[in-house]
Amino acid sequence: MMNAMNYKGYTAKIEFDPRDNIFWGKVLSTRDSITFEGSTVEELTADFHNAIDFYLSDCAASGRSPQKPVSGKLLLRVPPEVHRAALVAAQAAGTSLNQWAAKALKEAASE
């Protein structure tokens, strides 16, 4: 399981650097590089919140839209036999392939 923090819809992966004795984080799923650090969980959390707040205010000040963490659209390329098996499983469950896949992805991501 990944060590993560969430704030205003943004998720960051958290690491510990034993050499510098600090926690550091990087916001995921944006092309912009947003990082932060802290020597305690409290400092890390505060710096994460400040980094996101700064990013959002900087975007507003410069007139650009902040990158949304995700759009909700996902394009997958799978072998035809996997596609067929998933379609059959969705039909057997009485759902659309999209609903079935969304549920399967949610369950897999929660493990």
DSSP file (Angstrom, degrees, kcal/mol; ACC not computed):
  #  RESIDUE AA STRUCTURE BP1 BP2  ACC     N-H-->O    O-->H-N    N-H-->O    O-->H-N    TCO  KAPPA ALPHA  PHI   PSI    X-CA   Y-CA   Z-CA
    1    1 A M              0   0    0      0, 0.0     2,-0.2     0, 0.0   109,-0.0   0.000 360.0 360.0 360.0 137.0    0.0    0.0    0.0
    2    2 A M        -     0   0    0      1,-0.1     2,-0.6    11,-0.0    11,-0.0  -0.548 360.0-123.3 -80.7 140.6    1.3    3.4   -0.9
    3    3 A N        +     0   0    0     11,-0.4    11,-3.0    -2,-0.2     2,-0.3  -0.765  50.9 163.8 -79.4 119.6    1.8    6.1    1.7
    4    4 A A  E     -A   13   0A   0     -2,-0.6     2,-0.3     9,-0.2     9,-0.2  -0.932  32.7-155.1-141.5 159.3   -0.3    9.0    0.4
    5    5 A M  E     -A   12   0A   0      7,-1.9     7,-2.7    -2,-0.3     2,-0.4  -0.962  13.0-153.9-130.7 150.1   -1.9   12.2    1.4
    6    6 A N  E     +A   11   0A   0     -2,-0.3     2,-0.3     5,-0.2     5,-0.2  -0.976  18.6 162.3-128.2 141.1   -5.0   13.9   -0.2
    7    7 A Y  E >  S-A   10   0A   0      3,-2.3     3,-2.3    -2,-0.4    -2,-0.0  -0.896  70.5 -13.6-158.7 126.7   -6.0   17.6   -0.3
    8    8 A K  T 3  S-     0   0    0     -2,-0.3     3,-0.1     1,-0.3    -2,-0.0   0.816 128.6 -51.0  51.1  37.1   -8.5   19.4   -2.5
    9    9 A G  T 3  S+     0   0    0      1,-0.3     2,-0.4    59,-0.1    -1,-0.3   0.433 114.2 116.4  84.7  -0.9   -8.7   16.4   -4.9
   10   10 A Y  E <   -A    7   0A   0     -3,-2.3    -3,-2.3    59,-0.1     2,-0.4  -0.830  49.6-155.2-103.1 140.3   -4.9   16.1   -5.3
   11   11 A T  E     -A    6   0A   0     17,-0.4    17,-3.2    -2,-0.4     2,-0.4  -0.931   7.2-165.4-116.3 137.8   -3.1   13.0   -4.1
   12   12 A A  E     -AB   5  27A   0     -7,-2.7    -7,-1.9    -2,-0.4     2,-0.4  -0.959  17.7-132.1-124.3 141.8    0.6   12.9   -3.2
   13   13 A K  E     -AB   4  26A   0     13,-2.4    13,-1.7    -2,-0.4     2,-0.4  -0.772  25.9-146.5 -88.3 133.6    3.0   10.0   -2.7
   14   14 A I  E     + B   0  25A   0    -11,-3.0   -11,-0.4    -2,-0.4     2,-0.3  -0.862  19.8 175.2-109.1 135.6    5.0   10.2    0.5
   15   15 A E  E     - B   0  24A   0      9,-2.9     9,-2.3    -2,-0.4     2,-0.4  -0.861  23.6-132.7-128.2 164.1    8.5    9.0    1.0
   16   16 A F  E     - B   0  23A   0     -2,-0.3     7,-0.2     7,-0.2     3,-0.1  -0.988   9.0-155.5-120.4 130.9   11.1    9.2    3.8
   17   17 A D  E  >> - B   0  22A   0      5,-3.3     5,-1.5    -2,-0.4     4,-1.4  -0.877   7.5-173.3-104.7 101.6   14.7   10.2    3.2
   18   18 A P  T  45S+     0   0    0      0, 0.0    -1,-0.2     0, 0.0     5,-0.0   0.784  81.5  61.7 -67.7 -25.0   16.8    8.7    6.0
   19   19 A R  T  45S+     0   0    0      1,-0.2    -2,-0.0    -3,-0.1    -3,-0.0   0.926 119.8  24.7 -65.4 -44.0   19.9   10.6    4.8
   20   20 A D  T  45S-     0   0    0     -3,-0.3    -1,-0.2     2,-0.2     3,-0.1   0.473 103.9-129.4 -98.0  -4.2   18.3   14.0    5.3
   21   21 A N  T  <5 +     0   0    0     -4,-1.4     2,-0.3     1,-0.2    -2,-0.1   0.898  65.8 119.8  57.0  45.7   15.9   12.7    8.0
   22   22 A I  E   < -B   17   0A   0     -5,-1.5    -5,-3.3    15,-0.0     2,-0.3  -0.958  61.9-126.8-135.7 155.6   12.8   14.3    6.3
   23   23 A F  E     -BC  16  38A   0     15,-2.9    15,-2.2    -2,-0.3     2,-0.3  -0.763  32.4-176.9 -90.3 146.3    9.6   13.2    4.7
   24   24 A W  E     -BC  15  37A   0     -9,-2.3    -9,-2.9    -2,-0.3     2,-0.3  -0.986   6.3-162.9-143.4 155.8    8.9   14.5    1.2
   25   25 A G  E     -BC  14  36A   0     11,-2.8    11,-1.8    -2,-0.3     2,-0.4  -0.951  10.2-156.6-139.6 158.4    6.1   14.2   -1.2
   26   26 A K  E     -BC  13  35A   0    -13,-1.7   -13,-2.4    -2,-0.3     2,-0.3  -0.998  27.2-121.8-135.3 129.5    5.2   14.5   -4.8
   27   27 A V  E     -B   12   0A   0      7,-2.8     3,-0.4    -2,-0.4     7,-0.4  -0.535  33.1-141.1 -72.1 132.9    1.8   15.2   -6.2
   28   28 A L        +     0   0    0    -17,-3.2   -17,-0.4    -2,-0.3     3,-0.1  -0.516  68.5  28.1 -94.4 161.1    0.6   12.5   -8.6
   29   29 A S  S    S+     0   0    0      1,-0.2     2,-0.3    -2,-0.2    -1,-0.2   0.735  92.2 100.9  62.3  32.5   -1.3   12.7  -11.8
   30   30 A T        -     0   0    0     -3,-0.4    -1,-0.2     2,-0.2     4,-0.1  -0.986  66.4-141.4-134.2 150.0   -0.3   16.2  -12.9
   31   31 A R  S    S+     0   0    0     -2,-0.3     2,-0.1    -3,-0.1    -1,-0.1   0.787  84.7  86.9 -76.8 -27.0    2.3   17.2  -15.5
   32   32 A D  S    S-     0   0    0      1,-0.1     2,-0.8    -3,-0.1    -2,-0.2  -0.480  87.2-121.3 -70.2 143.1    3.3   20.1  -13.2
   33   33 A S        +     0   0    0     -2,-0.1     2,-0.5    -7,-0.0    -1,-0.1  -0.788  36.4 174.0 -90.3 113.6    5.9   19.2  -10.6
   34   34 A I        +     0   0    0     -2,-0.8    -7,-2.8    -7,-0.4     2,-0.3  -0.966   8.2 163.9-123.3 113.5    4.5   19.8   -7.2
   35   35 A T  E     +C   26   0A   0     -2,-0.5     2,-0.3    -9,-0.2    -9,-0.2  -0.843   8.7 173.1-127.1 164.1    6.7   18.7   -4.3
   36   36 A F  E     -C   25   0A   0    -11,-1.8   -11,-2.8    -2,-0.3     2,-0.3  -0.966   7.1-164.8-161.2 167.3    6.9   19.4   -0.6
   37   37 A E  E     +C   24   0A   0     -2,-0.3     2,-0.3   -13,-0.3   -13,-0.2  -0.962   8.1 175.0-154.5 168.5    8.7   18.3    2.6
   38   38 A G  E     -C   23   0A   0    -15,-2.2   -15,-2.9    -2,-0.3     6,-0.0  -0.908  33.8-133.9-173.8 151.2    8.7   18.3    6.3
   39   39 A S  S    S+     0   0    0     -2,-0.3     2,-0.3   -17,-0.2   -15,-0.1   0.600  97.0  35.3 -88.2 -11.7   10.6   16.8    9.2
   40   40 A T  S  > S-     0   0    0    -17,-0.1     4,-2.7     1,-0.1     5,-0.2  -0.890  89.1-110.6-130.9 165.3    7.4   15.9   11.0
   41   41 A V  H  > S+     0   0    0     -2,-0.3     4,-2.7     1,-0.2     5,-0.2   0.889 120.3  53.2 -62.0 -38.3    4.0   14.7    9.8
   42   42 A E  H  > S+     0   0    0      2,-0.2     4,-2.4     1,-0.2    -1,-0.2   0.926 111.1  44.7 -63.5 -45.5    2.5   18.1   10.9
   43   43 A E  H  > S+     0   0    0      2,-0.2     4,-2.7     1,-0.2     5,-0.2   0.905 113.4  51.3 -64.6 -41.2    5.1   20.0    8.9
   44   44 A L  H  X S+     0   0    0     -4,-2.7     4,-2.3     2,-0.2    -2,-0.2   0.929 111.5  46.9 -61.1 -46.3    4.7   17.7    5.9
   45   45 A T  H  X S+     0   0    0     -4,-2.7     4,-2.5     2,-0.2    -2,-0.2   0.927 113.3  48.2 -62.3 -46.2    0.9   18.2    6.0
   46   46 A A  H  X S+     0   0    0     -4,-2.4     4,-2.5     1,-0.2    -2,-0.2   0.911 112.8  47.7 -62.3 -42.7    1.2   21.9    6.3
   47   47 A D  H  X S+     0   0    0     -4,-2.7     4,-2.4     2,-0.2    -1,-0.2   0.860 110.6  52.6 -68.7 -34.4    3.7   22.2    3.4
   48   48 A F  H  X S+     0   0    0     -4,-2.3     4,-2.3    -5,-0.2     5,-0.2   0.946 111.5  45.8 -62.7 -49.3    1.5   19.9    1.2
   49   49 A H  H  X S+     0   0    0     -4,-2.5     4,-2.7     1,-0.2    -2,-0.2   0.916 113.8  49.3 -60.3 -43.8   -1.5   22.2    1.8
   50   50 A N  H  X S+     0   0    0     -4,-2.5     4,-2.7     1,-0.2    -1,-0.2   0.894 109.5  52.2 -62.3 -40.2    0.6   25.3    1.1
   51   51 A A  H  X S+     0   0    0     -4,-2.4     4,-2.3     2,-0.2    -2,-0.2   0.916 113.3  43.1 -64.2 -43.5    2.0   23.7   -2.1
   52   52 A I  H  X S+     0   0    0     -4,-2.3     4,-2.7     2,-0.2     5,-0.2   0.930 114.9  49.3 -68.5 -44.9   -1.5   23.0   -3.4
   53   53 A D  H  X S+     0   0    0     -4,-2.7     4,-2.4    -5,-0.2    -2,-0.2   0.906 113.1  47.6 -60.7 -41.4   -2.9   26.3   -2.3
   54   54 A F  H  X S+     0   0    0     -4,-2.7     4,-3.0    -5,-0.2     5,-0.2   0.926 111.1  51.3 -64.2 -45.0    0.1   28.1   -4.0
   55   55 A Y  H  X S+     0   0    0     -4,-2.3     4,-2.3     1,-0.2    -2,-0.2   0.930 112.6  45.5 -58.1 -47.4   -0.3   26.1   -7.2
   56   56 A L  H  X S+     0   0    0     -4,-2.7     4,-2.1     2,-0.2    -1,-0.2   0.899 115.5  45.8 -65.9 -40.8   -4.0   26.9   -7.4
   57   57 A S  H  X S+     0   0    0     -4,-2.4     4,-2.6    -5,-0.2    -2,-0.2   0.876 111.8  52.2 -70.9 -35.7   -3.5   30.6   -6.7
   58   58 A D  H  X S+     0   0    0     -4,-3.0     4,-2.0     2,-0.2     6,-0.2   0.904 109.6  49.5 -65.0 -41.0   -0.6   30.8   -9.1
   59   59 A C  H  X>S+     0   0    0     -4,-2.3     5,-2.1    -5,-0.2     4,-0.6   0.927 112.6  47.6 -61.7 -44.4   -2.8   29.3  -11.8
   60   60 A A  H ><5S+     0   0    0     -4,-2.1     3,-0.7     1,-0.2    -2,-0.2   0.908 112.1  49.5 -63.4 -42.2   -5.5   31.8  -11.1
   61   61 A A  H 3<5S+     0   0    0     -4,-2.6    -1,-0.2     1,-0.2    -2,-0.2   0.829 114.5  44.4 -67.4 -32.2   -3.1   34.7  -11.1
   62   62 A S  H 3<5S-     0   0    0     -4,-2.0    -1,-0.2    -5,-0.2    -2,-0.2   0.451 111.8-118.7 -93.2  -0.4   -1.6   33.6  -14.4
   63   63 A G  T <<5S+     0   0    0     -3,-0.7     2,-0.3    -4,-0.6    -3,-0.2   0.699  70.8 126.1  74.7  19.3   -4.9   32.9  -16.0
   64   64 A R      < -     0   0    0     -5,-2.1    -1,-0.3    -6,-0.2    -2,-0.2  -0.832  63.4-112.4-110.2 152.4   -4.3   29.2  -16.7
   65   65 A S        -     0   0    0     -2,-0.3     2,-0.1    -3,-0.1     3,-0.1  -0.622  33.2-117.9 -79.4 133.2   -6.5   26.4  -15.6
   66   66 A P        -     0   0    0      0, 0.0     2,-0.3     0, 0.0    -1,-0.1  -0.417  37.0-100.7 -66.1 146.3   -5.0   24.1  -12.9
   67   67 A Q        -     0   0    0     -2,-0.1     3,-0.0     1,-0.1     0, 0.0  -0.513  35.2-128.2 -67.7 130.0   -4.5   20.6  -14.1
   68   68 A K        -     0   0    0     -2,-0.3     3,-0.1     1,-0.1    -1,-0.1  -0.583  16.2-123.9 -75.9 142.5   -7.3   18.4  -12.8
   69   69 A P  S    S-     0   0    0      0, 0.0     2,-0.3     0, 0.0    -1,-0.1   0.904  88.0 -10.2 -55.5 -42.6   -5.9   15.3  -11.1
   70   70 A V        -     0   0    0      1,-0.1   -40,-0.0    -3,-0.0   -41,-0.0  -0.985  52.5-143.0-152.8 157.1   -7.9   13.1  -13.4
   71   71 A S        -     0   0    0      2,-0.3     3,-0.1    -2,-0.3    -1,-0.1   0.700  43.3-117.3 -93.9 -22.1  -10.7   13.5  -15.9
   72   72 A G  S    S+     0   0    0      1,-0.4     2,-0.4     0, 0.0    -2,-0.0   0.398  82.2 110.7  94.2  -1.6  -12.7   10.3  -15.2
   73   73 A K        -     0   0    0      2,-0.0     2,-0.4     0, 0.0    -1,-0.4  -0.907  43.5-178.9-108.3 136.4  -12.0    9.0  -18.7
   74   74 A L        -     0   0    0     -2,-0.4     2,-0.6    -3,-0.1     0, 0.0  -0.983  12.5-160.6-138.9 123.2   -9.7    6.0  -19.1
   75   75 A L        -     0   0    0     -2,-0.4     2,-0.4     2,-0.0    -2,-0.0  -0.913  15.5-172.5-105.0 123.6   -8.7    4.3  -22.4
   76   76 A L        -     0   0    0     -2,-0.6     2,-0.6     2,-0.0    -2,-0.0  -0.918  16.4-155.7-117.2 142.1   -7.4    0.8  -22.1
   77   77 A R        +     0   0    0     -2,-0.4    -2,-0.0     6,-0.0     0, 0.0  -0.974  28.2 162.7-114.0 118.0   -5.9   -1.4  -24.7
   78   78 A V        -     0   0    0     -2,-0.6     5,-0.0     1,-0.0    -2,-0.0  -0.907  45.8 -86.3-130.7 158.2   -6.2   -5.1  -23.8
   79   79 A P    >>  -     0   0    0      0, 0.0     4,-2.2     0, 0.0     3,-0.9  -0.318  44.0-112.7 -60.3 148.6   -5.9   -8.3  -25.8
   80   80 A P  H 3> S+     0   0    0      0, 0.0     4,-2.8     0, 0.0     5,-0.2   0.839 116.6  56.1 -54.1 -36.1   -9.2   -9.3  -27.5
   81   81 A E  H 3> S+     0   0    0      2,-0.2     4,-2.2     1,-0.2     5,-0.1   0.858 108.0  47.7 -68.1 -32.4   -9.6  -12.4  -25.3
   82   82 A V  H <> S+     0   0    0     -3,-0.9     4,-2.5     2,-0.2     5,-0.2   0.912 112.0  50.1 -70.2 -42.8   -9.5  -10.2  -22.2
   83   83 A H  H  X S+     0   0    0     -4,-2.2     4,-2.5     2,-0.2    -2,-0.2   0.936 112.4  47.6 -58.5 -47.8  -12.0   -7.8  -23.7
   84   84 A R  H  X S+     0   0    0     -4,-2.8     4,-2.5     1,-0.2    -2,-0.2   0.926 112.3  48.7 -60.7 -46.7  -14.3  -10.7  -24.6
   85   85 A A  H  X S+     0   0    0     -4,-2.2     4,-2.3     1,-0.2    -1,-0.2   0.891 112.4  48.6 -63.1 -39.7  -14.0  -12.2  -21.1
   86   86 A A  H  X S+     0   0    0     -4,-2.5     4,-2.5     2,-0.2    -1,-0.2   0.903 111.0  50.4 -66.8 -40.9  -14.7   -8.9  -19.4
   87   87 A L  H  X S+     0   0    0     -4,-2.5     4,-2.6     2,-0.2    -2,-0.2   0.919 111.6  47.9 -62.9 -43.9  -17.7   -8.2  -21.7
   88   88 A V  H  X S+     0   0    0     -4,-2.5     4,-2.6     2,-0.2    -2,-0.2   0.917 112.1  49.7 -62.4 -43.7  -19.1  -11.7  -20.8
   89   89 A A  H  X S+     0   0    0     -4,-2.3     4,-1.6     2,-0.2    -2,-0.2   0.901 111.9  48.5 -62.8 -40.7  -18.5  -11.1  -17.1
   90   90 A A  H  X>S+     0   0    0     -4,-2.5     5,-2.5     2,-0.2     4,-0.6   0.929 112.5  47.4 -65.5 -44.9  -20.3   -7.7  -17.3
   91   91 A Q  H ><5S+     0   0    0     -4,-2.6     3,-0.9     1,-0.2    -2,-0.2   0.900 110.6  52.2 -63.6 -40.0  -23.2   -9.1  -19.2
   92   92 A A  H 3<5S+     0   0    0     -4,-2.6    -1,-0.2     1,-0.3    -2,-0.2   0.830 109.8  49.8 -64.3 -31.6  -23.5  -12.0  -16.7
   93   93 A A  H 3<5S-     0   0    0     -4,-1.6    -1,-0.3    -5,-0.2    -2,-0.2   0.539 115.5-118.7 -83.2  -7.3  -23.5   -9.5  -13.9
   94   94 A G  T <<5S+     0   0    0     -3,-0.9     2,-0.3    -4,-0.6    -3,-0.2   0.782  76.3 109.2  76.5  26.9  -26.3   -7.5  -15.6
   95   95 A T  S   <S-     0   0    0     -5,-2.5    -1,-0.3    -6,-0.1    -2,-0.1  -0.799  73.8 -94.3-126.8 170.0  -24.2   -4.4  -16.0
   96   96 A S     >  -     0   0    0     -2,-0.3     4,-2.6     1,-0.1     5,-0.2  -0.414  38.1-112.3 -75.1 161.1  -22.5   -2.5  -18.8
   97   97 A L  H  > S+     0   0    0      1,-0.2     4,-2.9     2,-0.2     5,-0.2   0.888 119.3  54.2 -61.2 -38.7  -18.8   -3.1  -19.5
   98   98 A N  H  > S+     0   0    0      2,-0.2     4,-2.6     1,-0.2    -1,-0.2   0.936 110.5  44.5 -61.5 -47.5  -18.0    0.4  -18.2
   99   99 A Q  H  > S+     0   0    0      2,-0.2     4,-2.1     1,-0.2    -2,-0.2   0.914 115.2  48.7 -63.6 -42.3  -19.8   -0.2  -14.9
  100  100 A W  H  X S+     0   0    0     -4,-2.6     4,-2.4     1,-0.2    -2,-0.2   0.929 113.6  45.9 -63.2 -45.7  -18.2   -3.6  -14.5
  101  101 A A  H  X S+     0   0    0     -4,-2.9     4,-2.9     2,-0.2     5,-0.2   0.893 110.5  53.3 -66.0 -40.3  -14.7   -2.3  -15.3
  102  102 A A  H  X S+     0   0    0     -4,-2.6     4,-2.3    -5,-0.2    -1,-0.2   0.912 111.6  46.2 -60.7 -42.1  -15.1    0.7  -12.9
  103  103 A K  H  X S+     0   0    0     -4,-2.1     4,-2.5     2,-0.2    -2,-0.2   0.925 113.2  49.0 -66.0 -44.2  -16.1   -1.6  -10.1
  104  104 A A  H  X S+     0   0    0     -4,-2.4     4,-2.4     1,-0.2    -2,-0.2   0.908 112.9  47.5 -62.9 -42.3  -13.2   -4.0  -10.9
  105  105 A L  H  X S+     0   0    0     -4,-2.9     4,-2.6     2,-0.2    -1,-0.2   0.907 111.4  50.9 -64.8 -42.0  -10.7   -1.1  -11.0
  106  106 A K  H  X S+     0   0    0     -4,-2.3     4,-1.2    -5,-0.2    -2,-0.2   0.931 112.5  46.0 -61.7 -45.5  -12.0    0.3   -7.7
  107  107 A E  H  < S+     0   0    0     -4,-2.5     4,-0.5     1,-0.2     3,-0.2   0.909 114.0  48.4 -64.5 -41.6  -11.8   -3.0   -5.9
  108  108 A A  H >< S+     0   0    0     -4,-2.4     3,-0.8     1,-0.2    -1,-0.2   0.882 111.3  49.9 -66.3 -38.0   -8.3   -3.6   -7.3
  109  109 A A  H 3< S+     0   0    0     -4,-2.6    -1,-0.2     1,-0.2    -2,-0.2   0.720 106.5  57.0 -73.1 -20.7   -7.1   -0.1   -6.3
  110  110 A S  T 3<        0   0    0     -4,-1.2    -1,-0.2    -3,-0.2    -2,-0.2   0.552 360.0 360.0 -87.6  -8.1   -8.4   -0.6   -2.8
  111  111 A E    <         0   0    0     -3,-0.8    -1,-0.2    -4,-0.5    -2,-0.1   0.500 360.0 360.0 -71.5 360.0   -6.4   -3.7   -2.1
